[in-house]
Amino acid sequence: MTKNSYQKPSVKTQEEALKMARGTQRPTQSKEQTKLIAQGIQKGIDLYKKQQKEKSRELNRKLKKLSGQKQPLLESEDLDIPINIIYQQHWLPWLLLLLTWLAAGIYFIL
């Protein structure tokens, strides 16, 4: 079995494609040419829809896989582990601030 089974495009897609083709129609363009353009637009719309469905399926697979992995992690988080966060500031900004204030003070005094 092959996956190349072609589905007929929906009536809404056909109407939308024909509307777009007529919107860009040239004055010297024949009806056959307009129909061919509409078919091309229709194929483009179908291809876009297929790609979006594929992306959606792939995203659902990833989400399902991640949700399956999070369950064991949540169980291990029940343990109460004390976390001590120590913030350490660098000395350089304070030194520069001090030097700036000293320089400003000396400038205003002199």
C-alpha positions as MATLAB code, in Angstrom:
seq = 'MTKNSYQKPSVKTQEEALKMARGTQRPTQSKEQTKLIAQGIQKGIDLYKKQQKEKSRELNRKLKKLSGQKQPLLESEDLDIPINIIYQQHWLPWLLLLLTWLAAGIYFIL';
ca = [
       0.000    0.000    0.000;
       1.258    3.429   -0.840;
       0.646    6.690    0.958;
       0.076    8.567   -2.302;
      -3.701    8.315   -2.065;
      -5.017   11.580   -3.431;
      -7.959   13.176   -1.664;
     -10.290   15.467   -3.529;
      -9.870   19.055   -2.399;
     -12.757   20.566   -0.488;
     -15.245   22.840   -2.200;
     -14.134   25.691    0.050;
     -10.518   25.261   -1.096;
     -11.579   25.186   -4.747;
     -13.647   28.360   -4.369;
     -10.840   30.113   -2.511;
      -8.288   29.168   -5.175;
     -10.587   30.297   -7.997;
     -11.232   33.580   -6.196;
      -7.480   34.202   -5.862;
      -6.888   33.306   -9.515;
      -9.598   35.688  -10.667;
      -8.167   38.408   -8.450;
      -4.808   38.238  -10.216;
      -6.257   37.638  -13.684;
      -4.830   39.667  -16.586;
      -7.137   41.234  -19.219;
      -5.693   39.061  -22.017;
      -5.798   35.839  -19.999;
      -8.131   33.051  -21.160;
     -10.476   31.034  -18.940;
      -8.315   27.920  -19.354;
      -5.264   29.764  -18.097;
      -7.236   31.054  -15.129;
      -8.377   27.507  -14.335;
      -4.790   26.254  -14.495;
      -3.669   29.013  -12.140;
      -6.549   28.149   -9.795;
      -5.453   24.494   -9.810;
      -1.902   25.511   -8.928;
      -3.130   27.674   -6.068;
      -5.347   24.826   -4.914;
      -2.408   22.421   -4.875;
      -0.412   24.967   -2.891;
      -3.197   25.283   -0.327;
      -3.460   21.489   -0.035;
       0.297   21.175    0.410;
       0.259   23.869    3.101;
      -2.537   22.079    4.960;
      -0.638   18.776    4.805;
       2.504   20.405    6.178;
       0.569   21.997    9.029;
      -1.062   18.668    9.901;
       2.345   16.978    9.878;
       3.821   19.671   12.134;
       0.863   19.329   14.479;
       1.284   15.536   14.666;
       5.013   15.882   15.320;
       4.377   18.444   18.059;
       1.779   16.166   19.658;
       4.274   13.287   19.626;
       6.924   15.441   21.296;
       4.475   16.704   23.914;
       3.300   13.189   24.636;
       6.876   12.000   24.961;
       7.774   14.887   27.296;
       4.679   14.413   29.435;
       5.613   10.754   29.844;
       9.091   11.723   31.008;
       7.898   14.385   33.481;
       5.921   11.952   35.634;
       8.987   10.293   37.233;
      10.586   13.693   37.743;
       7.571   14.991   39.634;
       7.665   12.020   41.993;
      11.312   12.651   42.862;
      10.563   16.310   43.616;
       8.491   15.313   46.634;
      11.677   14.994   48.667;
      12.340   18.103   50.748;
      15.895   19.148   50.009;
      16.930   22.442   51.559;
      18.410   24.751   48.966;
      20.723   27.543   50.057;
      21.243   30.220   47.459;
      24.222   32.450   48.052;
      24.516   35.633   46.050;
      28.007   36.942   45.643;
      28.637   40.365   44.193;
      31.754   41.289   42.333;
      33.956   43.984   43.862;
      34.731   45.855   40.624;
      31.449   47.822   40.302;
      31.721   48.983   43.908;
      35.327   50.065   43.382;
      34.382   52.019   40.266;
      31.494   53.688   42.092;
      33.786   54.683   44.939;
      36.416   56.068   42.555;
      33.759   58.039   40.675;
      32.443   59.624   43.875;
      35.974   60.428   45.007;
      36.814   62.016   41.669;
      33.605   64.064   41.715;
      34.297   65.180   45.290;
      37.854   66.238   44.473;
      36.655   68.102   41.349;
      34.054   70.109   43.274;
      36.448   70.892   46.126;
      39.152   72.217   43.830;
];
